[in-house]
């Protein structure tokens, strides 16, 4: 257990569905991240919420929409996804402190399959 | 562009030593991380190097050469449970992590 939980662990959805991924961290961290992990590819950073500010990656399609209602919870809302969006979606958190960087703690991920 | 290179897969024998290399090219540099990821599980932090040299933590050691843009993770006395993917990630000048694709390490009896 890393202190970061994700639900659901597995999700199968059609291209017309709307679903949400949930992440919760119990570590008191002030930054949270969404990553996409595809086989044999580097982790792709999708979104960051740091010190309550959202940092976007402009290459993420609008069919992915993050929401961070507080420092402990992070959601990724999904709609009209494509089969190539099938991947492992990882959530992570860290404690950011003025330029000093601490390690990220990852959740177990949600394995997403888009049919 | 920014880039991390590490071997895709390595095989080693139980009880032996293995070295996983990582080279990086980033805009600025604020340190290098190694993470371990077992299949179907979360990546977990192994080490962080920002100064040149070797950092030892039990059976695992990590080395950094900033002038060469090079790091390695050294695993000693390999155990079957060390079978996993090992992810190298460099922190650039904006404190953004640049990730490698990971090295899948297979341990054979």
Interface residues (C-beta under 8 A of the other chain):
Chain A: X2 X4 X40 X41 X42 X43 X45 X90 X99 X101 X103 X104 X105 X106 X107 X108 X109
Chain B: X4 X8 X30 X31 X33 X35 X40 X41 X42 X43 X44 X45 X48 X87 X89 X91 X95 X96 X97 X98 X99 X100 X101 X102
